[in-house]
């Protein structure tokens, strides 16, 4: 079983630069756990919805994440040009 802490440690090892300040590490961890908390809250809402409503909410959340990633990729690409 993977915990949120396990996921944080994995994320940190891949994303947090070795020379990151303690403040940067702390803020990144706060943001990571904030996102995990939001998703737990959404999952709690889904548990109290009909299957159709729950699926729709998860679909909206998934699309929102996909759009965010695409926007970031486009921003990154435009900065390179």
Backbone as ProteinMPNN parsed JSONL, in Angstrom:
{"seq_chain_A": "XXXXXXXXXXXXXXXXXXXXXXXXXXXXXXXXXXXXXXXXXXXXXXXXXXXXXXXXXXXXXXXXXXXXXXXXXXXXXXXXX", "coords_chain_A": {"N_chain_A": [[0.842, -1.18, 0.0], [0.599, 2.152, -0.893], [1.248, 5.218, 0.612], [0.243, 8.689, 1.148], [2.466, 10.005, 2.062], [4.478, 8.319, 1.043], [4.106, 8.802, -1.693], [4.704, 11.533, -1.73], [7.441, 11.459, -1.054], [8.458, 10.122, -3.276], [7.734, 11.927, -5.342], [9.182, 14.176, -4.458], [11.81, 13.25, -4.743], [12.03, 13.171, -7.49], [11.447, 15.756, -8.414], [12.088, 17.959, -6.727], [14.729, 20.182, -6.631], [18.193, 19.437, -5.884], [19.542, 21.571, -4.61], [17.545, 23.025, -3.416], [16.02, 25.453, -1.314], [15.169, 25.346, 2.21], [12.744, 26.619, 2.624], [11.596, 26.525, 0.053], [11.336, 23.724, -0.242], [9.574, 23.213, 1.86], [7.307, 24.709, 1.06], [6.664, 23.404, -1.323], [6.015, 20.885, -0.351], [3.807, 21.548, 1.218], [2.029, 22.408, -0.786], [1.772, 19.988, -2.213], [0.598, 18.247, -0.305], [-1.679, 19.738, 0.118], [-2.99, 19.46, -2.333], [-3.439, 16.698, -2.244], [-5.204, 16.589, -0.107], [-7.4, 17.998, -1.116], [-8.199, 16.209, -3.139], [-8.888, 13.989, -1.553], [-11.105, 15.056, -0.26], [-12.8, 15.407, -2.481], [-13.091, 12.73, -3.244], [-14.514, 11.816, -1.04], [-16.898, 13.181, -1.426], [-17.697, 11.973, -3.82], [-18.214, 9.411, -2.905], [-20.642, 9.75, -1.723], [-22.411, 10.203, -3.741], [-24.528, 9.397, -6.558], [-23.644, 6.712, -8.78], [-23.445, 7.631, -11.423], [-23.314, 10.46, -11.097], [-20.976, 10.636, -9.533], [-19.067, 9.532, -11.268], [-19.153, 11.472, -13.275], [-18.168, 13.743, -11.898], [-15.541, 12.875, -11.308], [-14.628, 12.601, -13.899], [-14.682, 15.288, -14.758], [-12.732, 16.336, -13.031], [-10.505, 14.877, -13.894], [-10.269, 15.785, -16.549], [-9.73, 18.471, -16.034], [-7.19, 18.262, -14.859], [-5.761, 17.188, -17.039], [-5.977, 19.329, -18.844], [-4.536, 21.281, -17.457], [-1.939, 20.195, -17.495], [-1.483, 20.2, -20.282], [-1.591, 22.983, -20.801], [0.646, 23.824, -19.331], [2.672, 22.501, -20.733], [2.481, 23.782, -23.204], [3.112, 26.423, -22.425], [5.74, 26.053, -21.599], [6.91, 25.221, -23.99], [6.555, 27.537, -25.544], [8.208, 29.307, -24.233], [10.682, 28.289, -24.825], [11.025, 28.931, -27.45]], "CA_chain_A": [[0.0, 0.0, 0.0], [1.334, 3.419, -0.942], [0.623, 6.304, 1.36], [0.511, 10.024, 0.616], [3.868, 10.274, 2.387], [5.286, 7.597, 0.044], [3.998, 9.535, -2.953], [5.465, 12.77, -1.558], [8.867, 11.142, -1.12], [8.75, 9.821, -4.68], [7.649, 13.205, -6.054], [10.303, 15.005, -4.025], [13.057, 12.741, -5.321], [12.045, 13.425, -8.932], [11.146, 17.123, -8.801], [12.72, 18.997, -5.898], [16.161, 20.265, -6.955], [19.075, 19.177, -4.742], [19.917, 22.802, -3.923], [16.36, 23.782, -3.01], [16.051, 25.972, 0.056], [14.207, 24.728, 3.119], [11.46, 27.262, 2.366], [11.057, 25.959, -1.184], [10.915, 22.348, 0.051], [8.39, 23.291, 2.72], [6.176, 25.189, 0.256], [6.304, 22.341, -2.261], [5.345, 19.843, 0.428], [2.506, 22.094, 1.578], [1.198, 22.358, -1.992], [1.523, 18.58, -2.516], [-0.383, 17.742, 0.651], [-2.92, 20.467, -0.144], [-3.629, 18.781, -3.463], [-3.913, 15.391, -1.775], [-6.367, 16.844, 0.742], [-8.518, 18.335, -2.005], [-8.666, 14.975, -3.786], [-9.593, 13.188, -0.552], [-12.42, 15.676, -0.089], [-13.585, 15.081, -3.667], [-13.428, 11.309, -3.165], [-15.579, 11.705, -0.038], [-18.129, 13.625, -2.088], [-18.057, 10.936, -4.788], [-18.765, 8.274, -2.157], [-22.02, 10.067, -1.344], [-23.164, 10.514, -4.959], [-24.878, 8.249, -7.399], [-22.524, 6.289, -9.63], [-23.391, 8.526, -12.588], [-22.815, 11.765, -10.645], [-19.59, 10.463, -9.107], [-18.253, 9.366, -12.466], [-19.084, 12.77, -13.952], [-17.261, 14.604, -11.146], [-14.17, 12.405, -11.529], [-14.308, 12.925, -15.295], [-14.389, 16.722, -14.783], [-11.432, 16.509, -12.365], [-9.484, 14.321, -14.778], [-10.114, 16.71, -17.674], [-9.076, 19.665, -15.509], [-5.759, 17.943, -14.725], [-5.214, 17.074, -18.394], [-5.867, 20.685, -19.389], [-3.434, 21.938, -16.757], [-0.683, 19.661, -18.04], [-1.332, 20.701, -21.644], [-1.253, 24.404, -20.719], [2.041, 23.926, -18.873], [3.542, 22.076, -21.829], [2.473, 24.857, -24.203], [3.871, 27.541, -21.855], [7.142, 25.675, -21.621], [7.333, 25.21, -25.38], [6.631, 28.909, -26.038], [9.386, 29.941, -23.602], [11.867, 27.762, -25.49], [11.121, 29.534, -28.791]], "C_chain_A": [[0.886, 1.242, 0.0], [0.551, 4.479, -0.189], [0.904, 7.633, 0.673], [1.963, 10.385, 0.893], [4.789, 9.573, 1.389], [5.28, 8.338, -1.293], [4.77, 10.85, -2.88], [6.958, 12.492, -1.709], [9.29, 10.84, -2.56], [8.757, 11.101, -5.513], [8.862, 14.069, -5.733], [11.606, 14.548, -4.675], [13.168, 13.041, -6.811], [12.009, 14.908, -9.286], [11.897, 18.195, -8.006], [14.215, 19.026, -6.196], [17.021, 20.047, -5.712], [19.419, 20.44, -3.943], [18.737, 23.631, -3.437], [16.485, 24.236, -1.562], [15.022, 25.233, 0.906], [12.817, 25.323, 2.906], [10.816, 26.678, 1.111], [10.557, 24.542, -0.948], [9.628, 22.347, 0.872], [7.156, 23.715, 1.936], [5.72, 24.126, -0.74], [5.558, 21.222, -1.537], [3.945, 20.293, 0.83], [1.554, 22.019, 0.385], [0.818, 20.914, -2.338], [0.437, 18.025, -1.6], [-1.718, 18.472, 0.515], [-3.696, 19.823, -1.275], [-4.189, 17.422, -3.067], [-5.178, 15.556, -0.929], [-7.599, 17.181, -0.093], [-9.069, 17.068, -2.651], [-9.363, 14.05, -2.795], [-10.993, 13.739, -0.304], [-13.335, 15.354, -1.266], [-14.001, 13.611, -3.635], [-14.517, 11.058, -2.124], [-16.916, 12.133, -0.629], [-18.626, 12.552, -3.057], [-18.72, 9.758, -4.082], [-20.234, 8.495, -1.79], [-22.906, 10.423, -2.539], [-23.624, 9.225, -5.624], [-23.652, 7.905, -8.25], [-22.342, 7.249, -10.804], [-22.823, 9.89, -12.195], [-21.346, 11.687, -10.248], [-18.65, 10.328, -10.287], [-18.079, 10.683, -13.182], [-18.112, 13.701, -13.238], [-15.808, 14.179, -11.36], [-13.709, 12.696, -12.952], [-13.935, 14.404, -15.426], [-13.017, 16.984, -14.159], [-10.291, 16.015, -13.253], [-9.208, 15.265, -15.947], [-9.403, 17.982, -17.23], [-7.567, 19.433, -15.358], [-5.082, 17.831, -16.089], [-5.002, 18.453, -19.007], [-4.712, 21.442, -18.748], [-2.092, 21.486, -17.323], [-0.442, 20.195, -19.45], [-0.942, 22.185, -21.65], [0.2, 24.59, -20.298], [3.01, 23.535, -19.98], [3.622, 23.169, -22.891], [3.26, 26.07, -23.716], [5.369, 27.26, -21.951], [7.701, 25.728, -23.043], [7.486, 26.644, -25.909], [7.819, 29.656, -25.424], [10.683, 29.49, -24.257], [12.072, 28.429, -26.854], [11.445, 30.983, -28.745]], "O_chain_A": [[1.812, 1.356, 0.804], [-0.664, 4.606, -0.346], [1.698, 7.703, -0.265], [2.62, 11.003, 0.055], [5.772, 10.16, 0.937], [6.317, 8.48, -1.941], [5.418, 11.244, -3.85], [7.656, 13.216, -2.418], [10.361, 11.259, -2.999], [9.678, 11.331, -6.296], [9.492, 14.626, -6.632], [12.41, 15.373, -5.108], [14.274, 13.155, -7.341], [12.492, 15.292, -10.352], [12.294, 19.219, -8.561], [14.898, 18.015, -6.035], [16.627, 20.428, -4.61], [19.57, 20.373, -2.723], [18.898, 24.8, -3.086], [16.984, 23.509, -0.703], [14.12, 24.578, 0.382], [11.819, 24.608, 2.998], [9.624, 26.372, 1.109], [9.47, 24.188, -1.404], [8.71, 21.571, 0.605], [6.078, 23.15, 2.12], [4.522, 23.967, -0.973], [4.583, 20.679, -2.058], [3.001, 19.503, 0.787], [0.402, 21.612, 0.534], [-0.323, 20.646, -2.713], [-0.524, 17.41, -2.062], [-2.772, 17.889, 0.77], [-4.913, 19.657, -1.191], [-5.276, 17.039, -3.499], [-6.108, 14.756, -1.029], [-8.7, 16.708, 0.189], [-10.284, 16.879, -2.702], [-10.336, 13.389, -3.157], [-11.951, 12.979, -0.155], [-14.515, 15.061, -1.073], [-15.141, 13.284, -3.964], [-15.356, 10.177, -2.311], [-17.946, 11.515, -0.361], [-19.82, 12.256, -3.111], [-19.673, 9.174, -4.599], [-20.976, 7.537, -1.574], [-24.03, 10.893, -2.36], [-23.172, 8.129, -5.296], [-22.743, 8.72, -8.409], [-21.219, 7.63, -11.136], [-21.949, 10.418, -12.882], [-20.56, 12.571, -10.589], [-17.575, 10.926, -10.313], [-16.985, 10.994, -13.653], [-17.316, 14.379, -13.887], [-14.94, 15.026, -11.569], [-12.539, 13.001, -13.183], [-12.979, 14.74, -16.125], [-12.229, 17.762, -14.696], [-9.245, 16.656, -13.35], [-8.053, 15.514, -16.292], [-8.569, 18.515, -17.962], [-6.766, 20.306, -15.691], [-3.967, 18.317, -16.276], [-3.965, 18.713, -19.617], [-3.989, 22.167, -19.431], [-1.216, 22.307, -17.596], [0.674, 20.597, -19.779], [-0.067, 22.596, -22.412], [0.905, 25.431, -20.857], [4.052, 24.168, -20.147], [4.698, 23.45, -23.418], [3.993, 26.684, -24.491], [6.156, 28.125, -22.335], [8.81, 26.211, -23.273], [8.434, 26.936, -26.638], [8.372, 30.555, -26.059], [11.673, 30.222, -24.247], [13.197, 28.478, -27.351], [11.558, 31.624, -29.79]]}, "name": "protein", "num_of_chains": 1, "seq": "XXXXXXXXXXXXXXXXXXXXXXXXXXXXXXXXXXXXXXXXXXXXXXXXXXXXXXXXXXXXXXXXXXXXXXXXXXXXXXXXX"}
